[in-house]
């Protein structure tokens, strides 16, 4: 759901017809991004205890590296390139769309199976 929200709201914002529309959907985008923290918990359920800390640190590093990458992308589109801000927002939404497609292949969490008495899965 997080990827759906982030991807959809990013694309909607990219095609905003006016400022009020942009502010409204950019706010909804912010709420969707907050849900991304749950991805770390979800990933930890599938990791063996031995590797859990190592892998979660690497996952967190990707979040840290994404911020300067996004700033560089903004500088390219809005600073040097003098392109429209809509292109920047549309390109920024692309990773969320890729992640959304990837989530179609991710199984339910082990906790979900236990709560729903589907231990054999």
C-alpha positions as CSV (number, residue, x, y, z in Angstrom):
1,X,0.0,0.0,0.0
2,X,2.9,2.3,0.7
3,X,4.3,1.9,-2.8
4,X,0.8,2.4,-4.3
5,X,0.4,5.6,-2.3
6,X,3.9,7.0,-3.0
7,X,3.8,6.1,-6.7
8,X,0.2,7.3,-7.3
9,X,0.5,10.5,-5.4
10,X,3.9,11.3,-7.0
11,X,2.4,10.9,-10.5
12,X,-0.8,12.8,-9.5
13,X,1.4,15.7,-8.2
14,X,3.4,15.7,-11.4
15,X,0.3,16.5,-13.4
16,X,-1.2,19.0,-10.9
17,X,-3.3,21.6,-12.6
18,X,-2.9,24.2,-9.8
19,X,-1.2,25.0,-6.6
20,X,-4.0,23.8,-4.3
21,X,-4.1,20.4,-6.0
22,X,-0.3,20.1,-5.7
23,X,-0.3,20.9,-1.9
24,X,-3.2,18.5,-1.2
25,X,-1.6,15.5,-3.0
26,X,1.9,16.3,-1.9
27,X,0.6,16.2,1.7
28,X,-1.0,12.8,1.0
29,X,2.3,11.7,-0.5
30,X,4.0,12.6,2.8
31,X,1.6,10.4,4.7
32,X,2.3,7.5,2.3
33,X,6.1,7.9,2.8
34,X,5.7,7.5,6.5
35,X,4.5,4.0,5.9
36,X,7.8,3.1,4.4
37,X,9.3,2.5,7.8
38,X,7.2,-0.7,8.0
39,X,9.2,-2.1,5.1
40,X,12.1,-2.6,7.5
41,X,10.0,-4.6,9.9
42,X,8.6,-6.6,7.1
43,X,12.1,-7.4,5.8
44,X,13.3,-8.4,9.2
45,X,10.7,-11.1,9.5
46,X,12.3,-13.0,6.6
47,X,15.9,-12.7,7.7
48,X,17.8,-15.2,9.8
49,X,18.8,-13.8,13.1
50,X,22.5,-14.1,12.2
51,X,22.2,-11.7,9.3
52,X,19.3,-9.5,10.4
53,X,21.4,-6.6,11.8
54,X,23.8,-6.5,8.9
55,X,21.1,-6.5,6.2
56,X,18.9,-4.0,8.0
57,X,21.9,-1.6,8.3
58,X,22.4,-2.0,4.5
59,X,18.8,-1.3,3.9
60,X,18.9,1.8,6.0
61,X,22.0,3.0,4.1
62,X,19.9,3.0,0.9
63,X,17.5,5.4,2.5
64,X,20.4,7.7,3.5
65,X,21.9,7.6,0.0
66,X,18.5,8.3,-1.6
67,X,18.3,11.8,-0.1
68,X,21.4,13.3,-1.8
69,X,20.5,11.4,-5.0
70,X,17.1,13.1,-5.0
71,X,18.7,16.5,-4.3
72,X,21.1,15.9,-7.2
73,X,18.2,15.0,-9.4
74,X,16.3,18.2,-8.4
75,X,19.4,20.2,-9.1
76,X,19.7,18.6,-12.6
77,X,16.0,19.1,-13.5
78,X,15.3,22.4,-11.8
79,X,18.7,24.1,-11.5
80,X,21.0,23.3,-14.4
81,X,18.4,21.9,-16.8
82,X,15.8,24.5,-16.2
83,X,13.2,21.9,-16.9
84,X,9.6,21.9,-15.6
85,X,9.1,20.6,-12.1
86,X,6.6,18.1,-13.4
87,X,9.3,16.1,-15.1
88,X,11.3,16.0,-11.8
89,X,8.3,14.7,-9.9
90,X,7.4,12.1,-12.6
91,X,11.0,10.8,-12.6
92,X,11.0,10.7,-8.8
93,X,7.9,8.5,-8.9
94,X,9.6,5.9,-11.1
95,X,11.3,3.9,-8.3
96,X,8.0,3.6,-6.4
97,X,6.4,2.1,-9.5
98,X,9.2,-0.4,-9.9
99,X,8.9,-1.4,-6.2
100,X,5.1,-1.7,-6.6
101,X,5.6,-4.2,-9.4
102,X,8.1,-6.1,-7.3
103,X,5.7,-6.3,-4.4
104,X,3.4,-8.4,-6.6
105,X,5.9,-11.2,-6.1
106,X,6.5,-10.9,-2.4
107,X,4.7,-13.5,-0.2
108,X,2.7,-12.7,2.9
109,X,4.6,-12.3,6.1
110,X,5.1,-15.3,8.4
111,X,3.1,-13.5,11.1
112,X,0.2,-13.2,8.7
113,X,0.2,-16.9,8.1
114,X,0.4,-17.7,11.9
115,X,-2.5,-15.3,12.7
116,X,-4.7,-16.8,10.0
117,X,-3.9,-20.5,11.0
118,X,-2.1,-21.1,7.7
119,X,1.1,-22.6,9.3
120,X,1.7,-24.9,6.3
121,X,2.5,-21.9,4.1
